[in-house]
Amino acid sequence: MLRRAVPLAAVPVLLVVLAVPLSVLLRLPDTVPTAVVGLTEALVAAVAALTTARRGLRERGGQRAGWWVFSSACASWCAGQLVFAGYEAVLHREVPPVSAADAGFLGFSVLAPAGVLLLAQGRLRAASRVRGVLDGLIAAGALGVLSWTLLLRPIVGSGDELVAVLVSTAYPVGDVLVLAVGTTVLARSGASRALTALVVGASLMALGDSAYVYLRLAGAFTTGGPADVLWTAAFAVMAVAAVLSGRGPGSSAMVRTSVAAHVLPYVPFAVTCLVLVEESSRRPLTAPLLASAAALVLLVLARQALVVVDNVALTRELQERSRALADLAYSDPLTGVANRAAFTRALTAALDEGPPVVAAFCDLDAFKAVNDLAGHGTGDGLLVAVAARLRQVVRPVDVVARLGGDEFAVLVVDDGGGHRPAHEAAAELRERLETALSVPFSLAPELSGLATSPEVVRVLDAVSASVGAVSSAELGRPTAEQLVGAADQRMYAVKRGRRVLR
């Protein structure tokens, strides 16, 4: 449907652009292009009102309200344009400085920002609300200074009647409101394609209004000119927005959009600075203008300071998350000791450093009975208790790891490797570990709340550990895999010996 909507949206824009040239070429009366342009603008506004209202029927909550408010904005402008076109095409009269058409046109300037804000509800990032306020103030302040310099000051000094001046002044003020809200929403929200298109359409409307006021003050407004083209294009974009999906862009597009959105609030500020520089070359700037420019600079500095603070906080948060992920990647979540990856890494590093190391492999006997008879909660408590005991009998610099299930490993650097046989270091570590694991587990603090029945106590006391230990000095220059394999073999030899004795 989108493929058909875009070409259809271009038709009224081309019609407005070509209305005057074709009328001149065909030698038609001047009233013809005026009527064509006026009625085309009213028709495309009506289409935008209908499509946005229809979109509202498919949405819920704030989204539905937002689309309907935006539809009302389009309908209000359409009503104003019908009155305007009636003066020119039907009554063949010049439109008065203040007429019913102005109520319809200004209604858009009030309703459109409200609709955009309703549609942006839930998308505005809570963490950036302060920056959003600053973005809005920067955009509104810059556009206000720009509007005063180019439009409002000439209107106020035009000598027209008070009501006409107030109405003419309301257009630039409404444009500032529309553009400021649109800029803030695009910069501070995760805008969908539909919302972005609506903001672009509303911004084109504001630019069309400003172009109309500027050209009228300069006495250069003509039917089918820039203002009419901008108005028509604005409603064509809004009509297309209503058929766009609510999904946002893809990840790479989101990065590009995010960069552009963060720069967006500075665009009106930069344009205003250029206009003020050009204005100062012709006449001295007034005190209010200088004060406004200074206030804008302070707002920009405050916004940049907030960006720096946010970036520092974000960097700290990312570092903390990285540390947490590293801990998760190299530790056993149940027992808190190292996992297989961390043990292998530590063992490889210790072997590369040179001093002899001793690796021990521990496997629990009768662990399955604990899970089957006492439950997995008790089994987990038993594993925690085993890890705690292993930690108690080694130094803080040594490594205790759970390799998986009921299998544990211990890595100890043999400080006395040059003064005693290698097998003695392995035997000494094995003896320490077996002694620690020989105490009945029903007495373990980690299981005090679980060993509540004689059956649980019986299965816990039946648990024993088979331990195999080997020194790297016994194998020459083994790899980490070879050393662990040798410890594993010795552990199974112990386990088989116990079975024979039984």
N, C-alpha and C positions, 0 to 999 in steps of 0.2 A: 504493500500500500504506500510505503514511503517513496518508492520509485515513481509512482504516479503523482504523489502529492507535490514533489519538488518542481517538476515541469509545470504543473497547474498553477503553483504559486508564482511562477515567473510570468505568467500571462498578464495579470493586471499591472505588474510593474512595467512591462513592455508597452502595454496599452497607454499608460500615463506618459511614458517617455515619448511615444510616437504620436500622441494625439495632436499636438500643435503642428509638428512638421507635416503630417499627412493632411491636416486641414488647410495649411498654406499651399501644399502641392495640389490639392483638389479644389482650392479656392472656395472653401466652405465659409459660412458666416462665423464671426468670432465667438458667437454663443455656443457653437457646436463643440469645440474642444473644451470650453469651460464646463458644459454639461457632461461631456464624456468623462472628464477627469473627476468632477465632483461626484457623479453617480458611481464611478468605478471605486473611488475611495470608500463611499458609503457601503457598497456591496461587499468589498473585501473585509471591511470591519464587521459587517453582519455575519459573514462566513466565519471569521475568527471567533465571534461571540457564540455561534452555534457549535463549532467544533470544541471549543473549550468547555461549554456547558455539557456537551455529550461526554467529554472526558470525565467531567465531574461525576456523572452518573455511575461511572465504572470504579470510582475511587471511594475511600472511606475516611471518616474522621476529618482531621485537619486538611488532608489532601483534597477531599471533596469540597470543603469550604473554600480552599484556595483557588481551585479551578472555577468555582462558581463566582467568586468575587472578581476574578480576572475576566470571566465572561461578562459580568456586569460592567466592568470598565470598558470593554470593547463595545458593548451595546450603548453605553453612555456616549462614547465618541461617535458612534454611528448616528445616533439621534441628533447630535450637534451638527454633524456633516450634512444630514438631510435638510436641516433648517438652513444651513449655509448655502447648500446647492439650490434650495428653493428660492432664496433671494436672487441668486445669479442666473439660474437657468429658467425659472418659471416667472418670477416677478420682474426679471431683468433690472434689478435694482442693486446698487452697491450695498454691501452688508454694513449695517451701522457699527460704530466703534464698540458698542456694548449691545449684545443681543442674546436671545435664548440659546444660540449656538454655543456661546462661551460657557454656559452651564454644563453642556454636554462634554465639551472639550476638557474643561477643568476637572470634571468628574473622573476622567481617565487618570489624571495626575494624582488624584487622591486614592482611587480604588486599586490601581495597578501595583503600587508599592505594598499595599496591604495584602493583596493576593500573593505577591512574591514571598513576603514574610511568612504567610500561612503555609505555602508550599515548602518553604525551607525549614519548617519546624521539624525537629528531630534530626536534621542533618547538620545543624550548627554545632560545631565541636565545642564541648563544654570547656576543655582545657584552653581554648583560644578565644573565650568570650571577651576578655579585656582587650586583646589585640583586635578583635572584631569591632569593638566600640571605637578604638583608635583609628582603625581603617575607615569606619564610617565618618568620624569627625574630620579626618584628613580629606576624604573625598568630598564631603559636604562643604568643608571650609574652602578648599581649592576651587570647587565649582561655583561656590557663592562669590568668591572674589572675581573669578572669571566672568560670571554672569553680571556682576555689578559693573565691571570695567567695560564690557562690550554691549550690554543690553540695558540694565536697570538705570544706570546713570543717565543715558540718553533719554530713556522713557520719562524719568522723573523730571528732567529739564526740558521736556517737549512743550510744556505750556498747555497740554490738554486738560479737559475737565477731570476732577478728582476721581470720579467713578471710572472713567476710561483709563486713567493712569493706574488705578488699583487693579483693574482687570488685566491690563497689559503687563503689569508687574507680576501678577499671579502666575503667568505662564513660565517665565524664567525660574521663579521660586519652585513651582511644581516640577520643572525639569530637573532642578538640583536635587529635589527629593527622590525622584525616580532614579536618576543616575547614581546617587549616593547609596540608596538601598540596593540597587543592582550590583554595584561594585563590591559592596560589603558581602552580599550573599555569595557571589562568585568566588571571592577571596577566602571566605571563612567557612564555607560549607562543602560537603561532598556532593556537589551539584550533579543531578542526573542530566541526561541530554535534553529532556523535555524542559526542565527548569532553566537550564542554560539558554535554550532557544527563547523561552519567554522573556528572560532578562535581556537578551540581545534585542528582541522585538521592542520591549519597553524603552530600551536605550535609544533605538532608532527613532521612536516616537518623540522622545525628549529632544533629540538632535534636530528632528524636523520642526518642532515647535520653535526652538531657538533660531533655526535658519529662517523661519517665517518672520519672527519678530525682527531679526537683524535686517533682513531684506526689505521688510516693510518700512523700517526706520530710514533705510538708505534709499527708499523709493525705487527699489529694483525688483520687487516681487512680481513674478509672472506666472500664469497658469502653466502647469506642467514642468515647473522648475524644480530645483533641489528639494524644497520643502515637500512638495507633492510626491516626489519620487520616494523620499524617506518615509513619509506616512504610509504610502501604499506598501512599500517593502516591509515596514514594521508589522502590519497586520498579516501580510503573507507569511512572515516568519512565525508569528503567533499561531496562525492556523496550522502550519506544519508541526509546531511544537506539540499540538494536541494529539498527533498521531504517532509521536515518537515514544519508544518504550521507556520505562522508568529506570532501566539499567544504566549504570555508569559505564565509562570507557574501560578498555582493557588496562592491564597493569602498566605497560610502557606508555600508553597514552595518558594514564593517570599521573605519571611522573612529569610528563611534559605539561599537562594541565596544571599540576600543582605549582610548578615553577612560574608559569604565566599568571596564575591566580595571585601568587605572593607579590608579583611585580605590579599587578593591576592597580592597587590603590595609589601608586606613585605616578601613574600616567597623568591624571588630572593635575597633580601637584607640579609635575614637570612642565606641562602646558601652561599652567598659571604663571610659573616663574618666567617662562619665555615671554608671555604677554606683558608681564609687569616690567621686564627689562626693556621691551620695545616701547611700552607706555612711558617709562622714565626718560627715554631718549627724546620724547616730544614735549613733556611737561613734568614738573616736579610731582612726585607722588604725595597724596594727601596723608595726613597723620593716621586716619582710620585704615587706609590701605597698608601703610607701613606696619601698623600694629597687627593687622590681620596676617600680613606676610610673616612677621616675627612669630606669631602664635602658631602658624602652620609649621614653621621650621622646628619649633619646640615640640610639636606633636610628632613630627617625623623622628626627631631625636629620641623621644620617649618610646616610640614604637620600636626603633632599632635597639634601644637598651633592653626592652622587653624580649625581643628576639634573642639577644645574647643570653639573657637570663634563662629563657626557655631552652636554648641549645645546650647550655651548661647542665641544666637539670636532666635533659634528654640524654646527654653523654653519660652522666653519672648513672642514670637508670639502665642504659644499655650495658655499661660495664658490670653493674650488679647482676643483670640478667645473664651476661656472658659467664660470670663466675659461677652463678647458680647452675647454668647448663653444663659447665665443665665439671662441677661437683656431681651432677646427675649422671654425666657420661662415664665417670670413673669411680663411682661408689655404688655399693649395693643398697637399694632403697629400704630394705627391711632391717638389715643389721647395722648399717652405717659404715661398715668396713669397705675396703677397696673391692672392686669387681675384677673379673678375669682380665679385662683390657688394661686396667691400672696395674695389676700384678705383673702382667707380661711386660709392660713398659718399664716398670721399676726393676724387674729382674734383668732385663736386657741392659739397662743403664748400669746396674751394679756389676754385671759381668764385663762390660766394656771398661770400667774403671780399674779393674785389676785385682783388688784384694779378694781372697776366697770368700764365697758366700755359701750359706747353707739354705736349702729349700726343703720344706716339709710339706707333706700331703696328708690331710686328715679326712677320714670318712667315718660317719656315724653308723654304728651297728644298731639294728632294731629301731631305726627311725620311722620306718613305714608303719610299725605297730602304733606309734604315738599318733600319727595322723588318722589311722583307721579307728582306734579305740577311744582316743581322747579328743579328737577333732583337730582341724587345721589351725585353729587359733592357738591351741597348746603347742602344736608343731612349730608354728612361727615363734612362739615364746622360747621354745627350746633352742632354735637357731640363734636367736638374740643372745641367749645365755651362753652358748658355745663361743660366739664371737667375743663376748665380754671377757670370758676366761682366757681366751687366747691372747687378748690384748694385755691382760694383767701380767702375763709371764714373759713378755718381750719388752724391749725398750721402745720409746716413742719413735725412734728413727727406723725401727724395723717395720715390716709391712705384713699386715694380716688381711687376707682376702677371702671372700666367699666366691668360689668358682661357679657355683650353681647347685641347686638342690641342697643336699646335706654334705657337700664337699667343700673343704676349706684348705687354704694354703698359707704358709708362713715363710717369709724371707728374712734372713738374719745375716748381716755382714760379720764374718768371723774375725774379730779383732786379734785373736791369738793364733791366727793361722800359721804364723811362722814359728811357733813354739810348741806345737802339739800335733799329733797325727790328725789327718783330715777326718778319719772315721770317728775319732773321739768327739770332734765338734758336732758331727751329725748325731751321734748317740746322745750327747748331752742335751741337744735341743729336743730330740725325740722324747727323752725321759721327762723333761720339763713339761712338755705338752701333754703327755699321757697322764702325768700326775695331776695336772690342772683339770683334765677331763674325766678323771676317775672318781671325783667326789660326786655323790648322787645328785642328779639334776632336780630332784624334788625339793632340794634345799636352796635352789637358785633363787635370788630375789626377783628375777624376771618372771618366775613361774609361781610366785607365792599366792597370787590370786587365782591361779588356774588349777593347781594341784589340790583339789578340794575333796576328792574321793579316793578310797583305797585303790580302786582300779587304776586311776590316773597316776597315783604315786607308784604303783607297781610297774606300769609300763615306762615311766620316767626313770626309775631306778634300774631298769633292765637295759637302758641305753649305755653303750660304751663307745669308745673311739679307737679306730685302727690308724696308726700313725707311721708313716715312712719318711725318713729324712736322709739326705745325701748332700755332701759337700762338693762344690765345684772342683776342689783340688783333687778329689778322687777320680775325676773323669778327664783331667787334663785341661782342655779349653772347650768346654761344652757350650752349645747354644742354649737359649732359654728353654726351648722346646725339649731339648735332650735332657736338661737338668730336671725339669718337671716330670718328664717321662720316667726317669730313673727313680725319683721319689715316689711316683705312683706305683711303680713295680714293687718297691720295698713295702709300700703300704699293703698291697695285695698279698705279698708274702706273709706279712703279719696276720692278715685276715684269714688266709688259708691255714696258717699254723694254729690259730685259735679253733678253727672248725675241727681240725684233726684231734686237738686235745679234748674237745667236747665229745 
